[in-house]
Amino acid sequence: MTSAARTRLKSRLGAERDRLIGMARTLVRAASENPPGDTRAAAHAALELLGAIPGVEARLATAQEPMANVVAILRGGRPGRRFVFNGHLDTYAIGDAARWTVSPLAGIVKNDRMWGRGIADMKGGIAASLMAVALLAECREDWAGEIAVTLAADEETMGVMGTGFMLDTVPEALGDACLIGDVGSPDVIRFGEKGMVWVEISAEGRAAHGAHVHLGDNAAEKVMEAVGRLLALRGMPVPTPPEVAAAVAAAKAVSEPLNGAGESETLLNVTVNLGMFHAGSKINLIPDSASAAVDIRLPIGMPSATIKAKIAAALDGLRGVSYRYGPVWEPNHTDPRHELFGLLARNGAEVLGRKPVVNMRVGASDARLYRLKGVPTAVYGPAAHNMGGPDEHITLADLFAVADVHALTAFDFLAAPRA
């Protein structure tokens, strides 16, 4: 992997920092808040950036207006594998612009950082991938196969109209490997994510004055009992695959200082969060209805069918209590021993001067949709600062490092001799 083409690629990456910053700024300036989920401006900005790259064929792939997706393809010098760069164009809402110290959509650079809504989540990561495509286009004869780009409209709202739609309807959205520049850290390569089961609980009772408890039937207490039974699922044993447990343990010393003490335990265990609870209208009245919403996250080794069976056993016998499921998806991962992670780790060490660790990701991303289609997928992006709040930003050092690792990894994957 020390070919002249790879050496030139590294040199070009170092020479194109201003172009990379310009790409990120172009994307940030195209508002794409979700809600409402209108990504047309951001999609057209991405199309313009892709259209400036010789050899790239790019188009919109829209399931439902105004949620516009982008698909692009770049072909190498001979047949081979397909490497996919995926990302999402939608961002959190700007919120109260008066709380920002910079213009939310200006893409300002100051103090060696870049600022703006979505720069961390995840327009900086998209810019890094597009920079990789631009420079790999310059050496197309030196690698085989294809590079695909899939930019989604609705990752923040589960991906049904974005990555999910593209994977189901656009053949070139699938590939032999996928790399996503979503938020994280250049020091951590993510190989999997927990699954999720949302449970909405409701109960009916009989209203009465709070002093006359013998005349009422308290719905809030019924929901409290149901929630307590779900909270007890936190301690259930999980048959974690050995390679997953080993990777999480090996990453702990690097990953936890970045993401908080206890991350490793969270990654390997069932977690239950009571997110909402509603009951009653006055302190001295017995509520006749109540509800709660519980977010259960599933580690690798705990399929949703298993947790649903536990939920049924816990709740089905409760008088006056009903429940239903919200979004459900499976825990998902790519074997951390896969070729993709070896390339990312080696290239990360080359770029950073220190080797990144390979770990799970606590939150969810569109990576799960690729993995559930059988595509080996990694998440490798910049660290986020104030993500979702005022003054969202990333460091330029992270932006540059992610772009370099994306480009080198795609090149190495596609230039590797195949049996």
Buried (B, 14 or more C-beta within 10 A) or exposed (E): EEBEBBEBBBEBBEEBBEBBBBBBBBBBBBBBBBEEBBBBBBBBBBBEBBEEBEBBEBEBBBBEEBBBBBBBBBBBBEEBBBBBBBBBBBBBEBBEEEEBEBBBBBBBBEEEBBBBBBBBBBBBBBBBBBBBBBBBBBBBEBBBBBBBBBBBBBBBBBBBBBBBBBBEEBEBBBBBBBBBBBBBBBBBBBBBBBBBBBBBBBBBBEBBEBEEEEEBBBBBBBBBBBBEBBBEBEEEEBEBBEBBBEBBEBBBEBBBEBBEEEBBEBBBBBBBEBEEBEBBEEEEEBBBBBBBBBBBBBBBBBEBEBBBEBBEEBBEEBEBBBBEEEEBBBBBBBBBEBBBBBBBBBBBEBBBEEBBBBBBBBEBBBBBBBBBBEBBBBBBBBBBBBBBEBBBBBBBBBBBBBBBBBBBBBBBBBBBEEE
